Amino acid sequence: MLRDISRRNPYRAQWDEYISRWDPTEIGDGSLPKGSWPGDEWGTTRNWDQVFRTMFLNFGAHSWRHCIEIGAGSGKYTKLLLEHTVSDIIACDISPAFLDALTQRLAPEVKAGRVIPVLLEGITSSEILDYLDERRLAGQIDAFYSIDAMVHVTLQHLITYLLTAAACLRKDGMVLLTIPNATSDKGFATLLADAKRCYSEQSDPTIPRFEWLCPELVTDVFARLGFETQFVLPFGGSMSEYRDLHIAATLTDLSQVQRFRNTIASHG
């Protein structure tokens, strides 16, 4: 069944295929801790905890009640948010296989209704907004977040998620994102290092690659959507030492909500 669903979306298929081949004993030096889940090889518990503290807890996560996660994967950050808040989480992903992993990992919370797994089809731009409208949650969302997932998404695709966030967040609700920064020293070094590989793979949309932005562009786009943007440095130092921008944006201007809803509406 998963294979049939994946064939219709090449981007989805690559992540489902990753899950089907995932073997913790063959990743890196094979030392992933017992009980690891797909995606746990991308980072360390220390790093995830630090990102969570500086990007979530420091921006008021303790008081959140309704959150949306894009690219939830197997639920690393979902789990952290569940442990530190009373929020429910609509956990969205393009991959049925990753959502299956998340549903297994967080089975008690899914059963209790605190985690609602939602499979994104990637066809109708209003799919998340429509889902929220059906449940009368638009305008009540505290945070819309995606950590380590939007690094592979183009700005043209990302703008739909940002428009959705601008239309569904409450006033002073948050968008939390990580996005690659081509103008930092570490980001630019990665851009150069990937040149040969990405040149030969440019015609294949199924192969993950970083989609580069920069602080000035991010600040301008978010401002046009009604957000005030801050860049977080979870591990100290300077922005130039980070490959990714760690973005914490607050929705302060709700005057264009209807315009943004109309922009991504499935009708009209």
C-alpha positions as CSV (number, residue, x, y, z in Angstrom):
1,M,0.0,0.0,0.0
2,L,2.8,2.5,0.9
3,R,4.6,1.7,-2.3
4,D,1.5,2.5,-4.3
5,I,1.0,5.8,-2.5
6,S,4.7,6.7,-2.9
7,R,4.8,6.1,-6.7
8,R,2.4,9.1,-7.2
9,N,4.9,11.5,-5.5
10,P,8.7,11.1,-6.2
11,Y,9.6,13.4,-3.3
12,R,7.5,11.2,-1.0
13,A,9.0,8.1,-2.4
14,Q,12.5,9.0,-1.5
15,W,11.7,9.3,2.2
16,D,9.6,6.1,2.2
17,E,12.5,4.3,0.5
18,Y,14.9,5.7,3.1
19,I,12.7,4.1,5.8
20,S,12.5,0.8,4.0
21,R,16.3,0.6,3.9
22,W,16.9,2.0,7.4
23,D,19.1,-0.3,9.5
24,P,20.6,1.3,12.7
25,T,23.5,-1.2,12.7
26,E,24.7,0.0,9.3
27,I,24.5,3.8,9.9
28,G,27.7,5.6,10.7
29,D,29.8,3.4,13.1
30,G,26.7,1.3,14.0
31,S,26.6,2.8,17.5
32,L,23.0,4.3,17.5
33,P,21.5,3.7,20.9
34,K,19.0,0.8,21.3
35,G,15.5,2.0,20.7
36,S,16.5,4.6,18.0
37,W,14.1,5.5,15.3
38,P,14.6,6.5,11.7
39,G,16.0,10.1,11.6
40,D,17.7,9.8,15.0
41,E,21.0,9.5,13.2
42,W,20.7,13.1,12.1
43,G,22.2,14.8,15.2
44,T,22.5,14.1,18.9
45,T,20.2,14.2,21.9
46,R,22.3,17.1,23.3
47,N,21.9,19.1,20.1
48,W,18.1,18.5,19.9
49,D,17.7,19.4,23.6
50,Q,19.6,22.6,23.1
51,V,17.7,23.6,20.0
52,F,14.4,22.8,21.8
53,R,15.4,24.9,24.8
54,T,16.5,28.0,22.9
55,M,13.9,27.9,20.1
56,F,10.8,26.5,21.9
57,L,11.0,26.9,25.7
58,N,12.7,30.3,25.5
59,F,9.8,31.5,23.4
60,G,6.9,30.4,25.7
61,A,6.3,26.8,24.7
62,H,5.1,26.0,28.2
63,S,1.9,27.9,27.6
64,W,1.1,26.5,24.1
65,R,-2.1,24.5,23.5
66,H,-2.3,23.8,19.8
67,C,0.7,23.3,17.5
68,I,1.4,22.2,13.9
69,E,4.6,20.4,12.9
70,I,5.6,20.1,9.3
71,G,8.0,17.3,8.4
72,A,7.5,15.6,11.7
73,G,9.5,12.5,10.6
74,S,9.5,9.9,13.4
75,G,8.8,12.5,16.0
76,K,12.0,13.7,17.7
77,Y,10.7,17.2,18.3
78,T,7.1,16.0,18.6
79,K,8.2,14.0,21.6
80,L,10.1,16.9,23.2
81,L,7.1,19.2,22.9
82,L,4.8,16.6,24.4
83,E,7.2,16.1,27.4
84,H,7.4,19.8,28.2
85,T,3.9,21.2,27.4
86,V,0.2,20.2,27.5
87,S,-0.1,21.1,23.8
88,D,-1.7,18.8,21.2
89,I,0.3,18.5,18.0
90,I,-1.0,18.1,14.4
91,A,2.1,16.2,13.0
92,C,2.2,16.5,9.2
93,D,4.5,14.7,6.9
94,I,4.7,13.9,3.2
95,S,5.9,10.3,3.9
96,P,3.4,7.6,5.0
97,A,6.4,5.5,6.2
98,F,7.7,8.2,8.5
99,L,4.2,8.9,9.8
100,D,3.9,5.2,10.6
101,A,7.2,5.4,12.6
102,L,5.9,8.4,14.5
103,T,2.6,6.7,15.2
104,Q,4.5,3.7,16.7
105,R,7.0,5.8,18.6
106,L,4.3,7.9,20.2
107,A,1.5,5.4,20.3
108,P,0.1,6.4,23.7
109,E,-0.1,10.1,22.8
110,V,-1.7,9.3,19.4
111,K,-4.3,7.1,21.1
112,A,-5.0,9.9,23.6
113,G,-5.4,12.5,20.8
114,R,-2.5,14.6,21.8
115,V,-0.7,13.8,18.5
116,I,-2.7,13.8,15.3
117,P,-0.7,12.4,12.4
118,V,-1.7,14.0,9.1
119,L,-0.4,12.8,5.7
120,L,0.3,15.7,3.3
121,E,-0.6,15.0,-0.3
122,G,1.3,18.0,-1.7
123,I,-1.3,18.7,-4.3
124,T,-3.8,21.3,-2.9
125,S,-2.0,24.3,-1.4
126,S,-4.8,24.8,1.2
127,E,-4.7,21.3,2.5
128,I,-3.5,22.2,6.0
129,L,-5.7,25.3,6.2
130,D,-8.7,23.2,5.1
131,Y,-8.0,20.7,7.8
132,L,-7.9,23.4,10.4
133,D,-11.0,25.1,9.2
134,E,-12.9,21.8,9.4
135,R,-11.9,21.5,13.1
136,R,-12.4,25.2,13.8
137,L,-8.8,25.7,14.8
138,A,-7.7,28.4,12.4
139,G,-6.7,31.5,14.4
140,Q,-6.1,29.4,17.5
141,I,-2.7,27.8,16.6
142,D,0.1,28.8,19.0
143,A,3.1,27.6,17.0
144,F,3.8,26.3,13.5
145,Y,7.3,24.7,13.4
146,S,9.6,22.6,11.3
147,I,13.1,21.7,12.4
148,D,15.6,20.2,9.9
149,A,12.9,19.5,7.3
150,M,12.5,22.8,5.3
151,V,16.3,22.7,4.6
152,H,15.3,20.6,1.5
153,V,12.3,22.7,0.4
154,T,12.4,25.5,-2.2
155,L,11.2,29.0,-1.3
156,Q,8.3,28.6,-3.8
157,H,7.1,25.5,-1.9
158,L,7.9,27.0,1.5
159,I,5.8,30.1,0.9
160,T,2.6,27.9,1.0
161,Y,3.5,26.8,4.5
162,L,4.3,30.4,5.6
163,L,1.0,31.7,4.1
164,T,-0.8,28.9,6.0
165,A,1.0,29.9,9.2
166,A,0.1,33.5,8.7
167,A,-3.6,32.5,8.2
168,C,-3.9,30.0,11.0
169,L,-1.8,31.4,13.9
170,R,-3.2,33.5,16.7
171,K,-1.8,36.9,17.3
172,D,1.7,36.6,18.6
173,G,1.8,33.0,17.5
174,M,5.2,31.6,16.4
175,V,6.8,30.2,13.3
176,L,10.0,28.2,14.2
177,L,12.1,27.0,11.3
178,T,15.6,26.0,10.3
179,I,16.7,27.0,6.7
180,P,20.1,26.8,5.1
181,N,22.0,30.1,4.9
182,A,24.2,30.5,1.9
183,T,25.9,33.7,3.3
184,S,27.4,32.2,6.5
185,D,30.9,30.8,6.3
186,K,29.7,27.3,7.1
187,G,26.8,27.5,4.8
188,F,28.9,28.7,1.9
189,A,31.4,26.0,2.5
190,T,28.7,23.4,2.2
191,L,27.3,25.1,-0.9
192,L,30.8,24.7,-2.5
193,A,31.3,21.1,-1.3
194,D,28.0,20.0,-2.9
195,A,28.7,21.6,-6.3
196,K,29.8,18.6,-8.2
197,R,27.1,16.2,-6.8
198,C,24.2,18.6,-7.2
199,Y,25.3,19.6,-10.8
200,S,24.9,16.1,-12.0
201,E,21.7,15.5,-10.0
202,Q,19.9,18.8,-10.9
203,S,17.3,17.1,-13.0
204,D,16.3,14.6,-10.4
205,P,13.8,16.1,-7.9
206,T,13.9,13.0,-5.7
207,I,17.5,13.6,-4.5
208,P,17.8,15.7,-1.3
209,R,19.7,18.9,-1.6
210,F,19.9,22.0,0.5
211,E,17.7,24.9,-0.7
212,W,19.6,28.1,0.2
213,L,18.3,31.4,1.5
214,C,19.9,34.3,3.5
215,P,19.0,36.4,6.5
216,E,18.0,39.5,4.5
217,L,15.6,37.5,2.3
218,V,14.1,35.7,5.2
219,T,13.5,38.9,7.2
220,D,11.9,40.6,4.2
221,V,9.6,37.7,3.3
222,F,8.5,37.2,6.9
223,A,7.8,41.0,7.3
224,R,5.6,41.0,4.3
225,L,3.6,38.2,5.9
226,G,3.2,40.1,9.1
227,F,6.0,38.6,11.2
228,E,8.8,40.0,13.2
229,T,11.8,37.7,12.9
230,Q,14.6,36.8,15.3
231,F,17.6,34.6,14.5
232,V,18.5,32.2,17.4
233,L,22.0,30.9,18.0
234,P,21.3,27.7,20.0
235,F,25.0,26.9,20.6
236,G,26.3,30.5,21.0
237,G,29.0,31.9,18.8
238,S,28.2,33.9,15.6
239,M,25.7,33.3,12.8
240,S,28.6,32.6,10.4
241,E,29.5,29.4,12.3
242,Y,26.1,27.9,11.5
243,R,25.0,26.2,8.3
244,D,21.4,26.9,9.0
245,L,19.4,29.9,10.1
246,H,17.4,29.2,13.3
247,I,14.3,31.3,12.8
248,A,11.8,32.4,15.5
249,A,9.2,34.6,13.9
250,T,6.3,36.2,15.8
251,L,3.0,37.0,14.0
252,T,2.3,40.6,15.0
253,D,0.1,41.9,12.1
254,L,-3.2,40.1,11.3
255,S,-4.4,42.7,8.8
256,Q,-3.8,40.5,5.7
257,V,-5.1,37.2,7.0
258,Q,-8.0,37.1,4.5
259,R,-5.7,38.0,1.6
260,F,-3.4,35.1,2.5
261,R,-6.3,32.7,2.9
262,N,-7.5,33.6,-0.6
263,T,-4.0,33.2,-2.0
264,I,-3.9,29.5,-1.1
265,A,-7.6,28.7,-1.2
266,S,-8.7,25.6,-3.0
267,H,-11.5,27.5,-4.6
268,G,-11.9,30.8,-6.3
